[in-house]
Amino acid sequence: MSTRGWFRHTALALGLAFLYIPILSMMVFSFNNSRMVTVWDSVNSPTLRWYVRLFENEQLLGAAWISLQIAAMTATGAVILGTLAGLVLTRFGPFRGRALLSAMTTAPLVMPEIIMGIAMLLLFVSLEQLIGWPTGRGMLTIVIAHITFTMAYVTVVIQSRLAGFDDALEEAARDLGARPVTVFFRITLPLIAPALVSGWLLAFTLSWDDVVISQFVAGPGSSTLPMEIFSRVRRGVSPDINALATIMVLIVATGVVASTVWMKRQERKRLLEEQMARSDAG
C-alpha cells in the first residue's frame, strides 16, 4: 500500500473511531446493571433492566411523544415552505427583492440559536398582546419556531437539486399540452422527491434535537424529550438515559438506511426514465 493510501485509510479509521466509539460505549453501558454509568458490573451484566425501567417512565415517554409530534409537523411545514422558496429562487430568475428573500431564507443557517430563541419569544409575546394569539406558549409556538429555522436547510437542499434539474422534461410535457400545475405534480415533484425526503429527514432531526430554541418558546406541559433529558443530565446521567439514547440511535440509523436505499432506487429509476425519454425523442 502506498504512503498516500495508508494515510487516507488511517485518517478515515481515526475519524470514524472519534465519531462512533463514544456512541458505541454508551450503547454498551445501557446494558450495565450498575447504577454507576461508568462502572461495569461484570457479575450481573448484561441486563435489560434499564430498558424495562425506561418503558415504565411515563414522563420520558410523554416527552418523547410530544417531540415526535412536533418534529413531524415541523418537517412537513418546513418541506412545504422550503420547496416553495427553493422554486422561487431557482425558477423565477431575477426579480425585485430576490436578494432580500435569499438572505432571509438562509439567515437561520448562521444565526445563533439563542438569538433565534429570544427573537421568537419576543414575537410570540408581542402577538399575544396585540391580537391575543398565540395564547401562551406550547406545542404550536415550538412548531412555528422550529419551522422558521429548519426551512432554511430544506431550501438549500431543494435549490441544489433544482440546479441540476433537466428542464427539457418539463418543456416536453408542456409541448404535449400539460398545464403548469400538472407538470409540477407529474414531472417536477416526482423527480425532486429524493431531495424532499432528505429535507424532511433533516428538518425532523433538527427539530427533534433542538434544546435552546425550545427552552424559550415552550410552555407548561410541552417539554420536549431533549429538554427533559437535559434537565435530568444536569443532576447526573442515569442508566435509563443510556437506554433511551440507544433506542434513538437505532431508530435514526434505521431511518437513514431505509431512506438511502429508497433514494438510490429512485435515482436509478429517474436515470432510466431520462434515458428512455431521450431515446424516444431521438
C-alpha positions in Angstrom: 0.0 0.0 0.0 1.4 3.4 -1.0 2.0 6.1 1.6 -1.0 8.2 0.4 -3.3 5.2 0.6 -2.1 4.3 4.1 -2.6 7.9 5.3 -6.1 8.0 3.8 -7.2 4.8 5.4 -5.6 5.7 8.7 -7.3 9.2 8.7 -10.7 7.5 7.9 -10.3 5.0 10.7 -9.4 7.7 13.2 -12.3 9.9 12.1 -14.8 7.0 12.4 -13.4 6.0 15.8 -13.6 9.6 17.0 -17.2 9.8 16.0 -18.6 6.4 16.9 -16.6 5.0 19.8 -18.5 7.3 22.3 -21.8 6.2 20.9 -20.9 2.5 21.0 -19.7 2.8 24.6 -23.0 4.5 25.5 -24.9 1.6 23.9 -22.8 -1.0 25.7 -23.3 0.7 29.1 -27.1 0.8 28.5 -26.9 -3.0 29.3 -24.9 -2.4 32.5 -26.6 -3.5 35.7 -24.8 -1.0 37.9 -26.3 2.4 38.8 -22.9 3.9 38.1 -22.9 4.6 34.4 -19.0 4.5 34.2 -18.6 1.3 36.3 -19.3 -2.0 34.6 -20.9 -4.7 36.7 -19.3 -7.8 35.4 -21.3 -10.1 37.7 -24.9 -9.2 36.8 -24.4 -7.6 33.3 -25.6 -7.5 30.6 -29.2 -6.8 31.6 -32.3 -5.2 30.1 -33.2 -3.7 33.5 -32.9 -0.1 32.3 -34.9 -0.7 29.2 -37.8 -2.1 31.3 -37.5 0.9 33.6 -37.5 3.3 30.7 -40.8 2.0 29.3 -42.3 2.4 32.8 -41.3 6.0 32.9 -44.4 7.9 31.7 -42.7 11.3 31.9 -40.0 10.4 29.5 -42.4 8.6 27.2 -44.8 11.5 27.2 -41.9 13.9 26.3 -40.9 11.5 23.5 -44.4 11.6 22.1 -44.5 15.4 22.2 -41.1 15.6 20.4 -42.3 13.1 17.8 -45.4 15.2 17.0 -43.5 18.5 16.9 -40.7 17.0 14.7 -43.2 15.5 12.2 -45.3 18.8 12.0 -42.1 20.8 11.7 -40.6 18.7 9.0 -43.8 18.8 6.9 -44.2 22.5 7.2 -40.5 23.1 6.5 -40.7 21.0 3.4 -43.7 22.9 2.0 -42.3 26.3 2.7 -38.7 25.4 1.8 -39.8 23.8 -1.5 -41.8 27.0 -2.4 -38.8 29.2 -1.5 -36.4 26.9 -3.5 -38.6 27.0 -6.6 -38.9 30.8 -6.4 -35.2 31.4 -6.0 -34.3 28.8 -8.7 -37.0 29.2 -11.4 -38.2 32.8 -11.3 -35.0 34.4 -12.3 -34.0 38.0 -11.2 -36.9 39.9 -9.6 -37.1 42.8 -7.1 -36.5 41.6 -3.6 -34.8 38.3 -4.7 -31.6 39.1 -2.9 -33.5 40.0 0.3 -35.5 36.8 0.1 -32.4 34.7 -0.4 -30.7 36.4 2.5 -33.7 36.0 4.8 -34.2 32.3 4.0 -30.6 31.4 4.6 -30.0 33.7 7.6 -31.1 31.0 10.1 -28.2 28.8 8.9 -25.7 31.1 10.6 -27.9 32.7 13.3 -27.0 31.6 16.8 -29.8 29.6 18.3 -30.0 31.7 21.4 -30.7 34.8 19.3 -33.4 32.9 17.4 -35.0 31.7 20.7 -35.1 35.2 22.2 -36.4 36.7 18.9 -39.2 34.1 18.7 -40.2 34.6 22.3 -40.5 38.3 21.9 -42.5 37.8 18.7 -45.0 35.5 20.4 -45.3 37.7 23.5 -45.9 40.8 21.2 -48.5 38.9 19.1 -50.4 37.8 22.2 -50.5 41.3 23.5 -51.6 42.8 20.1 -54.1 40.2 18.7 -54.4 37.6 21.5 -52.7 34.9 19.5 -51.0 32.6 20.3 -52.4 32.2 23.8 -49.4 31.3 25.9 -46.6 29.0 24.8 -46.9 25.4 23.9 -46.6 22.9 21.0 -47.8 25.4 18.5 -45.2 28.0 19.3 -42.5 25.3 19.3 -43.6 24.1 15.8 -43.6 27.7 14.4 -40.2 28.4 15.8 -38.7 25.2 14.5 -40.2 25.7 11.1 -38.6 29.1 11.0 -35.0 27.8 11.2 -35.4 24.3 9.6 -37.0 25.6 6.4 -33.6 27.3 5.6 -32.0 23.9 5.4 -34.7 22.5 3.2 -34.5 25.5 0.9 -30.7 24.8 0.4 -31.4 21.1 -0.3 -34.2 21.9 -2.8 -32.1 24.6 -4.5 -29.2 22.2 -5.0 -31.5 19.6 -6.5 -33.2 22.0 -8.9 -29.9 23.4 -10.0 -29.1 20.1 -11.8 -32.7 19.6 -13.0 -33.2 18.8 -16.6 -35.7 21.4 -17.8 -36.2 19.6 -21.1 -38.5 17.1 -19.4 -40.8 19.9 -18.3 -40.7 21.6 -21.7 -41.6 18.3 -23.3 -44.6 17.9 -21.1 -45.8 21.5 -21.8 -45.3 20.9 -25.5 -47.7 17.9 -25.2 -50.4 20.2 -23.7 -49.8 19.6 -20.0 -50.7 22.6 -17.7 -48.1 24.0 -15.3 -49.8 22.5 -12.3 -49.9 19.1 -14.0 -46.3 19.4 -15.0 -45.3 20.2 -11.4 -47.2 17.3 -9.8 -46.5 14.7 -12.6 -42.9 15.7 -13.6 -41.2 18.0 -11.2 -42.3 16.7 -7.9 -41.5 13.0 -8.5 -38.0 13.9 -9.8 -37.2 16.0 -6.8 -38.7 13.5 -4.4 -35.3 12.3 -3.1 -34.5 15.9 -2.2 -37.9 16.3 -0.4 -37.2 13.2 1.6 -33.7 14.4 2.5 -35.1 17.8 3.5 -37.9 16.2 5.6 -35.5 13.9 7.4 -33.0 16.8 8.0 -35.8 19.0 9.4 -37.2 16.2 11.5 -33.8 15.5 13.0 -33.0 19.2 13.7 -36.4 19.7 15.4 -36.1 16.5 17.4 -32.6 17.5 18.6 -33.3 21.2 19.4 -33.0 22.4 23.0 -32.1 26.0 23.0 -34.9 27.5 20.9 -37.4 25.1 22.6 -36.4 26.3 26.0 -37.5 29.9 25.1 -40.8 29.1 23.3 -42.1 26.0 25.3 -44.7 26.3 28.0 -46.1 24.1 30.8 -46.9 20.6 29.6 -44.9 21.0 26.3 -41.4 19.9 27.4 -39.7 18.0 24.6 -37.6 14.9 25.0 -34.2 16.8 24.6 -35.4 19.3 27.2 -36.3 16.5 29.6 -33.0 14.7 29.1 -31.1 18.0 29.5 -32.8 18.7 32.8 -32.0 15.1 34.1 -28.4 15.1 32.9 -27.6 18.2 35.0 -28.4 16.1 38.0 -26.2 13.2 36.7 -26.5 10.7 33.9 -28.7 7.7 34.8 -28.6 4.4 33.0 -32.1 4.7 31.7 -30.9 7.7 29.7 -28.3 5.5 28.1 -31.1 3.1 27.2 -33.2 5.9 25.7 -30.3 7.2 23.7 -29.6 3.7 22.4 -33.1 3.4 21.1 -33.0 6.8 19.5 -29.7 5.9 17.7 -31.2 2.7 16.4 -34.3 4.4 15.1 -32.3 7.1 13.4 -29.9 4.6 11.9 -32.8 2.5 10.6 -34.4 5.6 9.0 -31.2 6.8 7.4 -30.5 3.3 5.9 -34.1 2.9 4.6 -34.2 6.4 3.1 -30.8 5.9 1.5 -31.9 2.7 -0.1 -35.1 4.2 -1.3 -33.4 7.3 -2.8 -30.8 5.2 -4.6 -33.7 3.2 -6.2 -35.5 6.4 -7.1 -32.3 7.8 -8.7 -31.7 4.7 -10.8 -35.4 4.8 -11.9 -35.1 8.5 -12.8 -31.9 8.0 -14.8 -33.6 5.1 -16.6 -36.7 7.2 -17.4 -34.5 10.0 -18.7 -32.6 7.7 -21.0 -35.8 6.2 -22.3 -37.2 9.7 -22.9 -34.1 10.8 -24.8 -34.1 7.7 -26.9 -37.8 8.2 -27.8 -37.1 11.9 -28.6 -34.2 10.9 -30.8 
